[in-house]
Amino acid sequence: MILSRDLILAAGAARPVERVEVPEWGGAVFVRTMSGAERDAFELATAPPLGTFANLRARLVALCACDEGGARLFEDADAARLGELDARALDRVFAAARRLNALGADDYEQIKKN
């Protein structure tokens, strides 16, 4: 099947969401994929010389944690408070966000180079 403009734009509205158990927080959270624009903004905020890897886990969690319908739970400004939470819990949600968004270690190396 060859996709039309309308089919492509309609398909873009639905993005995968995955439930992640976080016992340290007393329950579960959903994690979603980023849009193309969100990923570009995340990479720009991460890329040197203007960006930084500081609080990277919390920033990605703030961007990808969502409700069951895919609506974000956090604002970008919440990343500072998220960064103060238990590292094990944050790592668990961060790992799911990385996997869902196909962000690997080589992606971070590429961001640093560019």
Secondary structure by P-SEA (a helix, b strand, c coil): ccccaaaaaaaaabbbbbbbbbccccbbbbbbbbcaaaaaaaaaaaccccccccaaaaaaaaaccccccccccccccaaaaaaaccaaaaaaaaaaaaaaacccaaaaaaaaac
